[in-house]
Amino acid sequence: MTASDRTPTAFPYWEGIRKPGIARARTIVRKLTGTDIFPTTEQAQHFCNDLFSGDPVAERFVEEVFHGEIGAKAGRAMLDTALTHGIDALPDAPESMRVLFEEFETVPDWVDPALVEQGAAIWRRWGTMLFSFAGAETLEIYTESAVATPLSLAGGYAGDNALRRFLETCRFWIDVSQPGALLQPGSDGRATALKVRVMHVSVRSRVADHPEWDTSKWGLPISQSYMLLTLIAGSVTPGLALWTLGYHTTPSEVRALIHFQRYMGHLLGVRATWYPETATDSLRALAMTIVSRSYDSGKHGSELIESYPKAFAPRDGHRGLTRLREAYNFRINSVYAAMFMAPGTRRKYRMPGVIPWLLIPILRFPLITAMELIRRFVPGAGAIVEKTMVRHRENWYHAQMKGREAAFDASGALRR
């Protein structure tokens, strides 16, 4: 370690790995497998340092344009123009914007287009299951103030706004996984990625200056390390966990997902000092996070966790097929929340009951398994499954949005 190394006080990793039970488990695994369950000391310190790291290139742009004389409204219009027609369509674009677009439009040498597209195709194949799993697994990390406080202050995932913001996130997942989207200049996927990047910067700057935020405890809001964890949550985690529902993701497909997420993260401004490029290293990063939890989010975490399943509940005044669809979405997402949250965590919150609805994934398991086997071994079946899932996720999204459009705008004031 060096004098510049630091770790937020609410991320007690170094204390966690010295606990007797953790140390014994670590020793046993080393003896049995010859490998460690945690990252190397150097990798772990990089992760801890990156809890204080943001996105300097995009931050300079937001500070000069959105928070400067140009303002958020005109800055958003400039961003839309440059994304549609290229930065040269704005001859008077500020230097910070040109630097941002030069970085954004440069494809790193490490990118393998075939792997990026393979990973995107897996997301398309998962359809709305990706949405449900991602929403459910995220609830577990809302116990941490480092994650819950920015979301609570911004208000997007809390209370009555929870469904709208979740659907915006679904739109992001749809756009970035369209065929060729991440590598095609001017695509909706790339445009959405940059808008989300700017949104993150805007929220980060306002939360960091808020009196409720404590940098010494939590690092930087929406830090490099927590953005890295969201990439793992879209690759290795679902690739392994969805086997419990009948979805088959092979080791080579998980590697493609990691690569797809890494490039998507690059577009989002993720420049983590240590990037886990294998499933094993990704699991080590998750193990590191698990032993570092503080469970300190209090009422803010409770609001976020409890708002998620409630967001799908049937709305007042809805009848007939619409109400039935909402009732099903509410029940099935409550089930997935129960499946993918730790039982000890779930018991601390007021979550909907899942009996008898837990039978739904159990009854679906053989059907999904059969579909997966047909997809894998019958020529041409994979393309049909993917096309069906893509159509389903679009229909589901538009039924939920009811004519609204995703804005990816966080320029408004914090809610407290």
N, C-alpha and C positions, 0 to 999 in steps of 0.2 A: 504494500500500500504506500501511497505517497501523501505528502502534506495536503494536497488538493483533493484527496478522496473524502467523500462524505456520504452519510446515509441519513435519511429522514428519521426522526425519533419514533414516529408511528409506523415504521417499517423495520421491526426488530429482527432482521434476518440473522445477524451475527450472534445475538443472544439466543435465538431460536435453535440454531444448529448445535448449541452447547447444552441444550436440555438433555438430561440423561436418556429419556426414551428415544429421542431423535438420534442421539449419538449412537445408541445401541443398534437401532434399525439401520443406520448408515454403515456401521461396522459389519453387520450380518450380510447386507446386500453386497458389500465389497468382497467379502470372503466367498460368497456364493457365485457372484457374476464377474468379479474382477473390475467392476465399474462403480461409479458413484451415483447416488440418486440426486445429487445437487451439482450445479455448475462448478467449474474450477474457481479458485479464489479470485483470479484475475477477471473471469467472466462475471462473477457475482458483483465485484466492485464496479465494473463497467455498468452493470444494470442499476446499481444503487446511485452512481454518479448521474446516470441518465434520468433519474427521477427528478433532477433539477434542470434538465435540458428541454428546450422547446424547439422552435422552427424559425431560426433567425432570418432566413431569406423571406419567408412569407410574412413574418412579423414586421420587417422593415416596410414592406408594401402596405400592409394594413395601417401601420402608424402614419405613413406619409399620405396615403390616399383616403382610406375610410375614416381615419381619425384626424386628418389634416384639412386643409382648405377645400379640397375637392368634395369631401363628404361621402357618406355611405351610399346615398341614392345615386349620385353621379358615378361613384366608384364602381357600384354594381353594374351600371350600364356599360362602363368601360370594360369591365371584366367580361360581360356577355359578348361585346363586340369582338374582343380579342380572341375569345374562345371559338367564335363562329367564323371569323374572317382572318384570324392571325394577328399577331402583335403589330405588324406593319400597317394594319388598317388604322392604327392610332399614331400618327406621326409625332404627336406631342406627348406621348406616354411618358410618365416619370421614369427615371432610371431604375428605381426599385421594382417597377412593374416589368421592365425589360429584363432585368436580372432574374426575376421570378419565372418569366416565360422561357427564358433561355434554359434554365435548369429543368423546368417542367417538360419542355419539348425535346430534351436530349435523352435518348434511350441509353442507359448504362451498358457497358460492354458485357456485363454478366447476364444480361437478359436472354433467355432462350424463348423465342416466340412460340414454339411448339408446346413447351411446358406451360406457358401462360395460358394458351388457348385450351389445353387439356384441363387445367384447373378451373377455368371459367365454365367449361362444359359440364364438369362435375356439379358445380353450383346450379347450373340450369337443370340438370337431371334431378337434383334434390327438390326442386320446385319450392312450394311453400313450407316444406319441412325444414328448410334452412332457416326461414323466418321464425318458426315456432321454437326450434332448438336454440337459436341465438338469443331470442328474447328470454327464454327460460334460464339458460346458463348464466346470463349476465346478472340475474338476481343475486347470485351468490356473492359477487364482488361488491354489491351495494352495501354490504356491511362495513365497508371501509370509507372513512371520511374523505380520503384522498380522491375517491371516485364520486361519492355521493354528494359532497358539498358543491362542486361545480354544477352538477346536474340539478340539484335542488335550487341553487341560486338562479340558474337560467330558467328553471321552471318547465322545461320541455317535457321531461319524462315523469312529471309529478301531477297528481290530481287529474282534472278533466283534460289536460293537454297530453296525457300519456299516449293515447291511441294515435293522435295526429302525428306526434313526433316519431313514434315507432313506425308508422306507415311511411314517413319521410325516409327513415333508415331503410325500410324495405325497398323503396324506390332506388336508393343508392345501390343496394345489393343487386337489383334487377339491371340497372344501367351498366354497372361495371362488369357484369357477367354476360352481356350480349356478345354474340360472335364477333371476335376481332376488336371489341370496344376499346380495350386498354391501349392498343398499339395503333389505332386508326386516328390520325389527326382530325380534330373537329367532331369526334363522336360524342354522343350523349354521355357515355361512360367517363371519358376523360374530363368533360365539362363538369359533371357531377362531382368527380373526385376533387377538382380544384376548388369548387364552391364549398365543399365540405372542409377542405383544408383551411380556407379563409374563415369559415365559420368557427372552426376550432381555435384559430388565432384570436378572433374577436372575443370569444368567451374566455379564453385563457387570460388575455390582458385585463379584462374587467374583473374577473374573479381574483386574480393575483393582487389587485389593488383593494379588494374588499376587506373590511375589518374582520370578517369571519375566517379569512384564510390565514393559515400559519405556515409559512414556507419552511421553517425549521422542522415542523412536524411532518409535513406531507410532501415537501418538494415543490415542484411547479405544477399548476393545474394542467391537466391533459398532457402530461409529460411524455417524453420519448418512450420511457419504459412501459407506461400504461397503454400507449398506442401500440407498442409491440405486442402486448398481451392480447389486444383485440385481434391482431393478425393471427396469433396462435389459436384464438377462439373461433376463427373462421377456417382453419385448416386441419391441424392435428386433432383438436378436440372433437369436432363433429365427425371427422373421418373415423375415429375410434368409437365414439359414443353412439352413433347412429346404427351400429351393428345390433344394439339392443332392441331396435325397432324393425330390424330386418333388412336394412340397407347395407350393401356390400361395397366397401371402399378398400381397394387393395393397397399394399405398401407402395407400389409405384405411383398409384393415384394420390396417395398422401404426399409423396414427394412433389408431385405436380402442384398440388394445392399449396404447399409451402412456397413454391416458386411464384405461383400466381399471386399469393398474398404478399410476398416480398415486393414484387413490382407494383402492386396496387398500393402498398405502403409507401413506396418511393414517390408515387404521384401525390400521396397525402402528406408528404413531408416527413416521413419516418426515416431518421438517419441514426438509428441506434448504434452505439459503439460496438456492442456485441449483438449479432443477429443469429439466432439459432437456425441453422440451415438443414437440420435433420429432425426427424420425429423424436429421437432420443433426447437431443439437446432441448427441444421444445418442451418435452415433459419435465426435464430438469428445471427449466425456467418456471414452469407451473408449480413444481414442488417447492422451489425457492419462495414463490409468492404465498403458497399455502402456510408455510411455517412462519411467515412474516406478517400474518394478519393481526390487526388490533381490535377488530369488532367495535369500532369507536364511532360509527355513523349516527347512532341514536335515533332521534325522531325523524331526521332527514332520510336516513336509510329505510326506516319503516314506511315512510310515505312512498318512496320510490318502489319498494318491493311490493307493498300492498296495492299500489295503483295499477300495477301491470295486469294481473288477471281481471281486475274490475273494469279495465278499459274495454274489454271485449263483451261485457255483459249487455244484454238487450237494452236498447234505449227506450225511454218513455215515448209512447205513441206509435211505436213500430208494431206491425201486425203481420200475420200470414207468413209467407216464405222468408221475408226479410228477418222477422223475429226468430224464426227457426234457425236461419243461418247464423244469426248473432248468438243464439243460445248454444249452438254447437261449437262455435269459435271460443266462447267463454269456457265451456266445459273441457274441451280438448286442450286448450292452453293452460288451464288450471292443472290438468293431468301432467302435462309436460313440465310445468313448474315443480310439481311434486317429484317427478322422476329425476330431474337434473339439478335440484337443490339438495344439499346435504340435509338429512333428516333433522339433525340437531339445529341447523340454521332455520329450517322451515318452521319448526315448533315455536320459535320465538316470535312469529308474526301471525297476524290474522289472515290466513289463507283459506280459499274456498275448499270445501270438502271434495273428494275425488271418487267416492264410492257412490254408485256403481260404475262411474265413467271410466275408471281405470281399466275396465274390460275392453274398451275401444282399441287401444294399441295392442292388447293381447290377442284380440280376434283378428286384427289387421296383420299381425306378424306373419302368419303363413302366406297370406296373399301378397304382401310386399316381398317376402323371400322368393316366392314363385316368380313374381315380376322381375326381380333382380337376376334370378338364374336364367330366365328367358332372355333378358337383355344381354347378359354376358355371353351366352352360348348359342343363341339363334341369330344367324346373320341378318342384319337389317333391323332387328328389333330395338337395338339401342337408340337408333335415330328416331324411331316412332315414340319411344318412351320420353326422350328428351323433348320432342316437339309437343307432346301431350302435356308435360310438366310446365313448359314455357307458357303454353296457352292458359293453363290452369292458374299459374301465378299472376298473370296479367289480369285475368278475369276476377280473381280474388282481390287483387289490389284495387281495381277500379270499383268493385262493389263496396269496398270499405271506404274509399275516398269520396264516393258520391259526387263526382265532378270537380273536386278540388285538385289543386296541383301542389306538388312538393316545392317548397320555397328555399330550403337550406339557408335560411336567413336568421342570424343571431345578433342583429344590430340593435335590437331593442334593449331597454334597460333591464337590469336584473330585477327580480320580483321582490327583493327586500334589501 
